[in-house]
Amino acid sequence: MRAGSLTYMAVLSFSLIAGEKPLTKTEQAARFHPVAATPSPDVRERAFAQRNKLLAESTLKAIPFRSVGPLGQGGRVVGLAADDRKPSAWVVAFATGGLWYTKNEGADWTSLFDHEGAFALGAIAVQWGEPGQPQTIWAGSGEANASRSSYGGAGIFKSTDGGKTWANVGLKNSHRIARIEVDPQNPEVVYVAAQGPLYTSGGQRGVFKTEDGGKSWKQVLAAPNRSGAVDLVVDPANSAIVYAALWEKDRKPYDFLESGVNSGIFKSTDAGATWKRLEGGFPRGDGIGRIGLAMSRQNSAKLYAFVDNQTARPDSEKDPFEDPEKLTIKQLEKLSKDEVVKLDDKKLKEFLKDNGFHKDITAESVKAYLKAGKIEVKDLLSYVSDAERALFDVHIVGPELYVSENGGATWKRTHAGRLDNVVYSYGYYFGQVRVDPKDDRHVYLLGMPMIESRDGGKTFHGANGTPEYAAHADFHALWMDPSDPDRVVIGHDGGLDVSTNGGRSWRGIKNLPVGQFYTIATDNAEPYRIYGGLQDNSVRMGPSEPLRPGAQSEGWRDILGGDGGFVQVDPRDNATIYAEYQFGSMFRINAKAGEHKSIQPRHQLKEAPYRFNWMTPLLLSPHSADILYTGSQHVMRSFDHGATWKEISGDLSTNPKIGNVPFGTVTSLSESPLRFGLLYAGTDDGRAWMSHDGGYAWREITKGLPSSRWITRLEPSHFDEGTVYATLSGLRNDESAAYLFKSVDFGATWTDSKANLPEENLNVIREDPANKNLLFVGSDFGVYASLDAGSHWQALAQDMPNVPVHDLAIQTKAHDLVVGTHGRSAWVAPIEALEKFTAEVAAEPIHLFEPKKVQAQKNWKRDRPTWWPRGEIKGQSFWFSAAKPGAIELQLSNEKKEAVRTWKVSATAGLNRVDWDLLVDAATIKGLPAGRRPFILPGKYTLTLSLGAEKREAPLVVDAPKEPVPGKEDAEEDGEVI
């Protein structure tokens, strides 16, 4: 039956609905944050062992995954260490983008932490050997920024050879490490600030200490319920003195508690044996959130504390920048119905326009409705309430900087006024303070912008550079050269920047393949382009070609701002794009004309506001690109490219209790490629639905799926109308679990299809459109494939690091699998041979897949030795399979049956690949000048695969090269990618 409509619900009641009295933090904790058990870390360890086993045993190792960018999209730098003796040498930790080392200020990089038992990092500490050479590296796994997209870890990792090899040395249930401090007098003594799990109540929390280099650990400062350690400082003059900041916080899918009475600063004067909470003017209460610490190098008794103060501001405090001539939400909250009716029409009209009211809602109609009692003022306030506004339109004290000059005995706030527009309502995402090593009155506060003070925090100014040389926003790490504090390196959501003039201008480091994709899509252009939404780095489009490691830009560009989400491209013109950023901000984009049109659905007055997920699904119908779907708590459809929308379902969620995070939302939308109007919808609170008739009636299909788990994808089959696959995630329960199910009866019943998959959270499943038995899943550690419709799984992506895979797209014309990772940007793998690698083919002793046509290199006769470095030739791959490992010969022969190139291959069982650079054996070309490369000439050839008496042949055609474009033939070397 069709899901019924609901009466008005006060969605996001205590903080997102304007005009309602907010809960105190204590009330918020009691209502929304029950104690929840933390799963054992043993599950993660077993899953990692199973993953490594699948990688070792995979018969699909030959499938290459190439990194395609974009470069330098950050995905959050969380740790930054530089050698004071050689300031060009850095070790940089990204939240999910890996650990990297450079000895030359970012000219080139070495990746250090690609295949360990954790992919998320929170903190690093480096002990340098020879100048510029890291020796001992401590890596704390699990990100300390408690955002909705931050991942937990698996403890502390240690390397004693500069990152070549690693050992997990404990604290495996700490989940998130915020700081690591090595005793300056004894490198075997290390302190760790452990936050514990983000969504549950257990785990290892507080300050931990080792005295034997990580062989054993002792908790020296316990953290109360929901609390963890978020920062640490060890006095370099007396390492028995240690300061620690505890932070009370707890995230649920429907609420985030970012402060509490247990937040505060603690001090030990006996190397952690005992601790005392520091009072003396430092703020207390349930509004105290994250705290960052920094110590003066000139006077170790002088400390700064950067505090996220979530305490409500007094009602009497006015915004000094508020336009008294304009009606604001704050003013409207205080007006009665009669007072709104008496407002000047022009003022009310401006208010409606500024706050996104539908054009049909006019000043005249609002007044008429109020007079007639059809609406109340609260309905107007409800209409303008959304999650995006709640991030910025806040009424809390906000960030504050405190200083102590007597070792924490007393504290005072450094500034008289507010520090507005620095961290907004999400101070939990920042919290770092840094002090100039030569001048302890020079202080940086890292927020959405970065601000600095040169008078000890009395006054501040921006340190974000000029418009021409500005840094990306959202700052998390900073290092100043102690010999030259004008040399500053900063880490942020866009990667890294360097300044040599104290932050007056910044130079971006843009040659790291790091970026956090939420979604991925392709178009059908020739060659095709890739699209995707990235965390804090917009919606981007770019080429599918491999990256060049030394490049600073690879053709990617922004097409929409914000935290990018879902993207759909009209296949008819490859230029009309539908995309969204956080909380359902949707646009129709004309990529050629550079035009943007907002198409976000808006609810009607007096109706329940739409709840849009952080990543709101958008779907172009596979049957008609004129039809667009999206989801809030309802599924909605547009027949006019998003200009107007119609609800085609009721509330599909459980109508859950909701705090300050949009919840009870649609997270997955799909339509069967076999039948128009066969729709599937899944929600974040674990409900699954299907409709046979284009949304007229919906049937719940949740039974048989795990309870209350986030549905990440519902994937209908390309071959069987009743078949649909489901993936769900336990990330927001601090779980590591492979939830994968299959239904062959439109969701009436489900069977578990995880088979031998390791217990890793699954984000996406795709069925290959060319092979009904070929499935791909993206997990929080990588990509897996099944050749038998889910009965057995194999690990893919040997070339990729361990990284969350949030989305997969199959480009059917190119036969490519496109992978959107949440940390290491996008990757592409050719899968045509895999699509043809059926059970029958696998059973053959050997099988040679027919190669594609090759185009001969133009101007090959002009090829000659050069002083310039030669790039890679865009060659060809030959694919074959073998039932058993063995020595195999592959031979390329011309029409005269003369061998022009021979490869002897040690084949593995399964798929195999030989990469050909389009060169033949030089001896087969008569009169070849010395230094000229022996390129293949146009003609017909035969490829022969031999294993003992077994032989397979396939034709290979080499076409004549395309005629060079006049004026361009001298601009590139023959056969090279330039």
N, C-alpha and C positions, 0 to 999 in steps of 0.2 A: 504494500500500500504506500501511497505517497506520504512522505514525512510531513507531519502537520506543522503549522506555524506556531510560534511561541509568543507569549506575552512579553512585554518589555522586561529586560533583565539589566540590572546595574552592572554592566561589564567592567572589569578592571576597577572595581568600585573604590578602592581606598586611595588610589593615586592617579588614575588616568581620567576619571570623570571629574570635570571641573565643577566646583561648587559643593562637593561633598567633603565632609570633615575627614581628614586623613587619620588613619590609625597611628598610634605610637609604634615605635619599633618593637616594644615589648608585646603589644597587642598583635602586631603583625607576626611575630615569631610564634605566639601561642596559636594563632588561627591557621597559619599556612605551613608551619615547619615542624611537623611531628618527627620524633626520632625514627630514623630509618637505618637498618643494618647495612653494613658495607660487605660486599662479596669478598671472598678470600682471594688473595693475589695468586694462589696456586693455579687458578683457572687461566690467568694470563700467561703464566710460565709454561703450562702445558700447551696452550695455544701456540706460543712462539716456537716451542719444540716441534709441534706438528707442522707449522708453516715451513720451517727449515727442512723437515723431512720431505714435504711435498715439492719444495724447490729442488732438492737433490734428486728426487725420483721422477721429475716431470719429463715426459716425452715431447714436450713442446718448447724446449729451451731455445730452439733455433729461431723462434719468432722475435725479431728485434723491436725494441721500443725506443723511439727517438724523441728527444726533448725538442719541443717546438716553441717554447716560450709561453707567455711573455717574460722578458727579463726584468729584474729589479723591481718586482711588484711586492716585495717585502713579506707580507703575511706576518708581520710583527717580529722585529728584533727584540729579544728578551735578555740577552747577555752580551757584554762587550768587554774584552780584556786586551790591553796593549802592553807591550814591553816598554817600560819607562826609559830603558837604555837605547831602544831602537824603535821610535814611535811609528815607523812604517809597518811594524809587524803586529797583526791583530788576530785574535780568535773571536769569532762572532757566532752567537747562538740565535737561531730563529725558533719561533714557537713550534712550528711543524715543518720548517724548511731546512732543518739540518744544522750541522756545526761545520764551520768553514774557517780555514786558515789562509792568511795572505802575509807575505813577507815584504810586499812592495806597495802598500797602501791601496790594495784592491786592483792592481794591474792584472793579476791572475790569482786563482784560488785553488785550494785543495780541500776536498770534502773529507770530513773526518769521522762521521757518525751515521753511516747510511744503512747499516744492516744489524743494528743492535736490537735488544729486546724492548726498546721504547723508541718512539719517533718524536715525541713532544719533549721540549726542553723548557726549563724554568730559570736556571741559574748555572753559571760556570765560575770556576776559579782556576787560574793558570799559574804554575810555577815554571818560570823560564830557565832554560839551561844556558847555552851560549846565546849571546845577544841576538834577539829576533827568532830564537828557536824554542818553541814550547816543549817542555819536558814532561812534567806531571800535569795532567788536566783532570779536574773534577767536574763531572757533568751531572747536574741535578735534573732528573726527568720530571715531566709534568709541568704545565704552564701555570705560573702564579697569577696571571691576569684572569680573573674569574668571569670571563665573558661567556656568552652562550655558545661560542665556537671553540673554546679552549679545551684541550685534551689533558687527561691525566697521564702519569708515567708509571715506571716500574722501579723506582728507587734511585740510588746513587751509583754512577758509573765512574770508573777510574782508569786512566791510561798513564803508563809510566814511560811511554816511548813516543810522545808527541801526538797521540791520536791514531797510531797505526793499529794498535790492538786495545781491547777494552775488557774490563771485568766488572760485573755487577757486584758491588761491595756492601749491599744491604739497604735497609729502610724500604723494602719492597712494597710496603703498604702505606707509604707516605703520600702517594698519588701526585702531590705537587710540591716542588722544592722552590722556595722563593729566594734563598740566599745561601751561599757557601763562604765561610770565612776560615782561612788557614792561619794558624798561630804564627806570627812573624818570627818568633823565637824557636819554634819547633814544628817543622812541616808535617810531623806525624800526628799533630793535634789539629783537628778540624771540627768546626761547629757548623751545623746545618739548621736552617729555618724550614721546618716542614709544615705545610698548611693542612695536609690531610685531604680526604675526598671533598669534592665540590657539592655533590647531591645527596650524600648520605652522612651518617653521624659517626662512623667508626674510623678505623685507620690509625696511622701514626701521626700525631699532631704535637707541635711544640718545638723545642730546641733539643737537638741531639748532638752528642759529642763522641768523637773517637780519639783515643790516645795512641793507637797503634796503626795509623794509616788506613783505617777502614776495615780492619779485621773484626772488630767488635764495636758496638755502639751502645751508648747509654743515654736515656732521656734525662736531661738535666733541668728542663723547664716544661712542666706539663701544661697543656692548653685545655681550658674548660670546654664544655659541650659547644659545638658549632664553631670553635675557635681554632686558630692555628698561628704559627709564627710566620710573619711576613717580611721581617727585616732583621738584620744583625750588624753590629759593629764591634770590632775588637780593638781595644786601645793599643796602638803600635808601641807606645812608650811603656806600657805595663799590661801584658797580655792576660793578666788575671782579671782585668776589668772588661766586662762584656755587657753590651746593651742589646736588648731584644724587643721587638714590637710584636705584640699579639693582636690578632684581628678576628673579631667575631663576624662570621658571614655564613650564609647557606643559600644555595640555589636549588629551586625546584622548577620543573618545566613551566609552572604557572605563577611563580613568584621568586623574587630575589631579595633576600635580606642582606643588606650591605653594611650593617653596623650592629653594635650591641654593647652591653655594659662590660663585657669581658675584653674589649679592645683597650690597649694601653701599652705603656713602656715599662720595661723591667730591667733591673741592673743587678749584675753579680760582681763582687769584688774578690771572689775566691775561685775563679776559673770555672764558674757554673755550678759549684757545690750548693750555694744558696742564692736566692733571688729576692729582691725587694721591688715592689711596684712603686714607680716614681709619681709623686703627686705634686705638691708645691706649685699650684697654678696651672697645671696641665689639665685640659678639659676632661670631664667624665660624663657618663650617662649613656643611654641606649642609642644615641645618635652618633657615637664616635665610630668611624669606619676605618679604612685602611690608613696605615701610618708608615711613612718612609723616614729613614734616619741617615744622617751624614755627620761626620766629625771633622773639626778643624785639624789641619796638619801642623799649624803653629801652636795650638793650645788644645790638647786632647780633652780638657775639661769643658770645651765649648762644643755643643751639639745643636744641630737643627732637627726639627721634627715637622714633616709635612703631613697635615692631618686632613682627611676627608670628613668634614663635619656635616652629618646628615640631619642635624637638629633643625627644626622649623624656625624660620625667621619670625620675628614679631609681626603681628598683623598690621601694626602701625608703620612698619618700614616700607617706604615707597620706592619704586624704581625711579631713579633720577633721570632716566632716559625715556620714560614713558611720555608719549605725546598727549598733553592734556586735552587737545582738540579731538582726539580719536577715542572711539569706544573700544575698550579692550576686554578680554575675557575676565580679567581680574575685576574690572568695573562692573561687568554684567553680572558677576556672581553676587554682587551686593544690591542689585536693583530688584524692585518688585515688578509685578506684571504691569501695574499702572504707570510706573516710572518708565518702563520700556516703551509703552504706548505713546508717552509724551515726548519721546526722543525726536530730535530733528531727523527727518527722512534721509537727508544726505549722510548724516553720521551713521545711521543704521545701515544704509545701503553700502557704505564703505566697509563696515564691519562684515557684512555678509559676503562681499567680494573678497576681502582679505583673508577670510577664513574658509574659503572653498565651498560655500553653500551652492547648491544647484541653482542654475539660472532661473528656474521657475519659482524659487523662493525669493520673493521681493520684500522690500521694506513695507509696502502696503499690505501684502498678504500676511506677513508676520503680525502686523498690528491687528488686522482683522481677526486672525485666528486667536490671538491673545484676548481680544475683546469678547469673542464668542465662547471662550473657554475651551477651544479645541486643542490648544497647546498651552504649556506652562513655560516659564523661563528655563526650568531645568531641561526641557526638551531642546532648547537652543544650545545650552551648555553641553548636553550629551552629544549633539551633532558635531561639535568641534573637538570632541575628545578623541584622541588617537595616540597610539604608542609612540609615533615619531615626535609629536609635540611634547610628550611627557619626558623625552630625553633632554629637552632644551628649556622648556617653560617650567622652571622649578622655583620653589619658594623655601629653599634650605640655606643654611649658613654657607655651605660650600667649603672650598679649600682654605686652609689657614696654615701659616708658618709660625712655629714656635721656636724659641731659642733658649738654651740654658748655658750659662757660663761657669757653672760650679758643679759639673758632673751630674746634672740631672736633679740636683736638690731642689731648685726652683726654676720655673719656666715663665716666660712672658711672650705674648703674641708680638711679632715684629712690626706689624702694620696696623694702622688705625681703621682703614676702610675694608670693604669686601674685595676679594679677588674673583670677580665675576668673569664668566666666559673663558675659564681655564679648563675645568674638568666637567662643568655642567652637573647633571645629576649622576653621572657615572664615574665618580672618583675611584671606584673599585678597579678601573681599567688603567690607572696611572699610579701616582703615589711615589715617584722617585724625586729625590732632591740631591744635588751635587754641589760641592764647594770647591772653589778655586784652590788648588794646592799651594799657591803663593799668597793668596789674599782671602782670608776667611770672611770678609765682608761681601765678597762676590759670590752670589748664590744663583743656581739655576733650579727652577721648578719645571718638571716635565708633565705636561698635560696635553690637551688637544692642540693648543699652541704651546710653545715653550716660552717662558718668561724668565727674566733675570733681574737681579738686584745687585747694585754695587755699593749699597749702604747698609748691608746687614739685614735686608728685608723690609726696610721702611718704605721704599718705593720700588716699583717694578716697571719694566718696559719689555716689549716683545723682542725675542731673539731669533726670529724666524727668517731673517734675511730680507732682501728686497724682492719686489714682484718678479724681477728678472732672474734672481738667484735665490729663490725661496726653497725651503725644505718641505717635504711632505708633512702632513699633520700626524698627530697621535704619537707622542714621544715616550720611549720606554727605557732607553739606555743612553749614557753619555760618558765619555772619557776625555779628560783634559791632559795635555802633555805637561808634566810638572816642570820641565825645563823651559817651556814656552806655552803658557796657558791660552794664548791666542789660537793655538792649534787644538781644535775640538773635533771629535768624532761623535756623531749621534746616530742612534738607531731608532726606527719608528715603524709605522705600519707600511711604509713604502720602501723600506730597506735601510740604506745608509747614506749619510752625507758627511762631507768634510769641510771644515772652515779653517783657514789660516789667518783670519782677521777677527777672531773673537766672535764669530756668528753674524757679522755684518752681511756676509754673503756665503752661499753654500754651493758645493760641487757634489752632485749626485754620483753614487757608485751604482751603475746600472748594468753590470755584466754577470749577475748571479741569476740562475734560473729558479727563482723563488717566487711563489705566488699562491694564494689560497683560493682556488676555484670552489664555488658551491655547485655550479651547473656548467654543462658544456653542450654545444650544439654545432651543427655545420650547415652550410648552404650547398647548392648544387652548381656553383660557378665552376669555371675551368681556368686554373686549378681552384679547388674549393677552399673556402675560408672557414675558420673556426671562431666561434662566439662563446662567451661565457661570462658569468658574474663572479666577481672576486670580492673577498672580504676587504672592505675599506679601500678597494682599488677599482671601483666602477664596473660597468659592463664594457667588455672590450671585444674587438674583432681583430683577427690577424691571420697570417698565412699558415699553411700546413707544412711548410718546408722545415728541414732540420735547422737547429740553431748553430751559429758559428760561435765558438767559445769566447773569442775576443771581442765580439760585437757589443756595442752599447745600445743598439736599437735594432729591432728585427721586423719592423713594419706593423706592429700592433698599435691600435689607437683606441681611445675611449669613444664610446658612442652614447654613454649615459653615466651619470655620476653615482655617488653613494656606495653602499655596500651592495654590490651587484647580485642579482638573483637570476630567475629563469629568463631564457631567451628563446624566441621562436622566429624563424625566418620564412617569409612567403616564398615557396619554391618557384613561383611563376616569374618573379623578377629578381630574386636574390638581393633586393634592395629595401623592401618593406620589412621592418623588424619590429617585433613586439618584445618589450623588455621591462623589467621592474627592478627597483632596489627596495631596501628594507621596508617591511610592513605594508607591502602592497602598493607602493607608488609606481604605477604602471604608465607606460608611454608607447605610442606608436611612432616609429622613427622612419624617416626616409633617408637612408644612408647617403644617397647620391646628392640630395639637396640639403642635407644637414638639418632637416626639420624635425621637431619634436612636438607631439600633441599628447597632453595628459588624457588618459582613458580610465583612470581609477574609478571603480563603481562607488557611488555614495548612497547611503541608506536614506529613507524618507524620514521626515520629522515624526517623532513618537514611536518609530520602530527601533528595535534593538540595533545598536551600532554594529557595523561589520567588524569582525575580528580577523585581521590579516596576520598570518604568520610572518616571522622574520624573513623567511623565504617563501613567498606566495606563488603557488604553481600557476603557470600560464600554458595553455595548450591550443595549438592550431589543429583543427580537425584534419586527420589524414585524408578525409574524403572531400573536403572543400576548404580552401584557404581563406574563404570569406567568413568562416565560422570560428570564433574564438571562445575559449572557456577559461574561467578562473574560479578560485574558491576562497571563501572566507569561512564562516561556519556553514555557509550555503555553497552549492555549486551554482555558478552564474554563466550565462551564455550571451554572446553578442553576435548578431547577424550583420553588423555594419562596422566591422573593424574596431570595435571597442567604443564607438560613439555613444551607444546606449547598451544597457545590460538588463537582463531579466533573470530573476531567481528561478532556477528549475529544480530546486530541492528545498526542503525545510532545513532546520539545524541538524546537521549530520553528526554532531559531536554528542558527548554524554551530558552536555550542558553543565560542565564541571565548575567547581569552586575556583574562582580566578582571583589572583592577586594583581601584581603590577606588571605581569608579562602576558601578552596575548596568548591565549591557550584555548583549546576546544576549537581548533581550526583545521581546515583541509590542508593536507601536506602533499598529497599525491593525487593527480588526475590523469586519466588515460581513456582513450577511445579505441575500440577494437579496429585494427586495420582491415578486418574482413567484413564488418557490418556497421553501417552508419547508425549512431544512436546507442550502441552498446557501450555504456560508460561505466567506469570504475572510479571510486573516490575513497581515499583513506585519510584518517585524521591523526593528529598528534596524540590524542588520548586513546588510540587503539581501536577505533571503529572502522570497519570496511563495508562498503556499499557497492551495489551494482544496479544499473537501470537498463532494461531491454529497449526502452522506447524514448530515448532522447531526453530523459529526465522527467517524464510525466509521472512515473511511479518508480520508487526506489525500494530495493530489498536489502536488508542488512545481511552481510555475509561474514560477520565477525566470528561466529562460532567455529571453534577449531584452531583459531589463532591465539597466540599468547595474550594474556590479559594486560591491558593498559600499557602497551608498548607502542612507541612512535612508529607509525607506518611510513617507511621511506619510499617505497615504490609498489605499485600494482601494475604489472606488465602483461597485457593481453597478447595471446599468441598470434603469429602471422599465418599459422597453418590450420589450427583447430579452433573453431569459434568458441567452444566452451572452456578452453584452457586459459588460465591466468596464473601468474606467479606473483608472490608477495614477499617483500623483505621488510623487516622491522628492526628497530635498534633499541638496545638497552643502555645506550650511552648516558641518558639522563637518569639512570638508576645506578650509575657507576658500575655497570655490568660489562662483561666481555662475553658476548653470546652471538652465535650465528643463527638468527631467526630467518629461515627460508622455507617457504611453503608453496605447494602447487595444487591447483584445483583443475579438474577436467569437466566440471559440471557447473560452470559459471559461479564458483564460490560456495556452492551448497555444502560441499565437504572439502577438506584440505588434508594433504599429506605432507609430512616433513620431508624436505628435499635437501637438507644440509649435508647428508651423507658423511663423507670424510672431511668436510671443511673444518678448519680450526675454529675455535670459539672466539671469533672476531666479529664486532658489530658490522652489519651489512648495510650499505647505503644505497645500493642500486643493483638491479638485475636487468639484463637485456637478452632477448632471444634474437639470434641471428636471422635476418629475413631470408637468407639463401639456404639455410640448413636448419631444419626443425629440431635437430638433436643438439645443436651447438648453442650453449648458454654461456654468458659472462656475468660475473658478479664483481662489484667493487666493495672492498671491505675497508676497515680502518687501518689495514696494513698493506693492501695491494690489490691485485687482480687475479681472479681464478677463472678457469674455463672448464666446462663439462662437454664431452663429446657424445654423451648418451642421455641427454635430457635431464640431467641432474642426479643420475644414479652414482656417479663418481666424479670427483673434481681434481683438477691439476693446477698447479701454480704457474702463472704466467709472469712476464715482466721481470726476467732475470736482470735486465739492464737498469731497472728502476730501483731507487732506494725504498726502504720501508716508509710508507707515507699513506695517509688516508686518501682513498679514492671516493670522491663524492658523486661523480657522475660519469656515465659512459655514453657515447654516441657511435653509431655504426654508419659510416658514409658508404652508401651502397654502390655508387658509381665507381669509386676508387677502391672499394673493398678494404677500407681502413677501419680500425677500431681507434676511436679518439677518447682519451682518458683525461678527465679533469681531476687533478689531485688537489688536496687541500694543504698545500705546502710547497710543492715542487712544480707548479705551473702545469702545462698541458703536455701530453705525450701522444704519439701516434704509432700504431703497429699495423703492418700489412697482414691481412688475415685471409686473403683469397685461397692460399694453399690450405689453411686450416679449415675453411668452409668446405673444401673438397676432400678433406682427410676423413673419410667415412670409415665405418667399421670394415667394409669390404676392402677398401684401399689399405687400411692398416694391417689386414691379414696377409697381403701379398708379401713375398720375400723382399722385393724392392718395387718401388713405383716412382716413375718420373712424371712430374707435373709439367704440362705443356708451358713453355716460357712465353712471355709476352714479346711482341715485336720490339725491335731495337732500332733506334735512329742513329745512323752513323754520325760521327762528329764532323761538323762543318769546318772547312778550311784546314783539314788535318795535314795537308801538304805543307802548310805554313808553320807547322809545329817545329820548334827548334829550342835548343838550350836557352835558359834564361837565368838572370841574376835574381829574379823575383821568386818568392815562394809560390809553389804551385798548390792550388786548392784541390779538394777532392773531386774526382770525376763522378758525375751522376750516372752510376752504372746500372747493372741489372743483377737480380738475384735468381739463381736456379734452385728450385725446390724439388726435393725427393724424400721418400720415406723408406725406412728399412724396418723389417720385422725384428731383426736382431742387430746388435752392434757388430761392426766388422770393417775391413779395409775395402773401400769402394773406389772405382775409377770413373771419372767423368771426363768425357772427351768431346771437343767441338771440332767438327770436320767441315770442309768446304764441299762444293758440288763435285769436285774430283775425288772426294773421299779421302782427302789429305788432312791429317790432324793439324789444326792451327793452334790449339791450346789444350792442355791436359792437366787435370787436377787429380791428385791422389788424396782421398779423404778418409779419415778414420770416423766412420759414421756411428751415430748412436741409435738406439732403438727409438723409433718415432719419427717425427719430422726433422729434416736436415736442410741446411741451406749452404750454398756456395755463392759468395759475392764476387761478381765479375766486374772489373774496372774497364771493360770494353777494349782491352789490349789483347793481342795475340802474341805468340812466341816470335821474337824478333827474327829468328832464323827462317821463318816461313815467308818473310817479305824480302824479295830480292832488291838489292841496291838501296837499302834503308840507310840514310845518312846517320852518322854517329850523333847521338843525342836526341834524335827524333823518336818520339814514342810510337810503337807499332799498333796503331789503332785498327780495329776491325773495319773492313771495307764492305760497302753494300753488296748484298747477294743473299743466296739461300744456303743455309747451313743445316747440319744435323747434330743434335746433342745426343750422346750415347752414355747410358749409365750401365756399369758392369759390376757384378758381384759373382765371381766364379763363372759358372755357366749361365747365370741369369743375366739377361741384357734387356734394356728398355731404350727405345729411341723416341725422339720428339723433334719436329722441325723448328728451326729458328730462322726468322726472316729479319735481315738487317736492311732497313729502308735507306734510300739516299737521303743525305742531310737536307734540311730546309735551306733555302737560299738565304744568305746573310742579309740583314737589313742594312741598307747603305748608311755609312757613317758609324755603324756600331761594330763592324768586324774588327776594328783595331782597338776597341775598348775592352775586349775580353780575350783571354787565352783560350785556344781551342780545347774543348773537353773539360773546362774548369768551371766550377761554381765560384763566381767572384762576389 
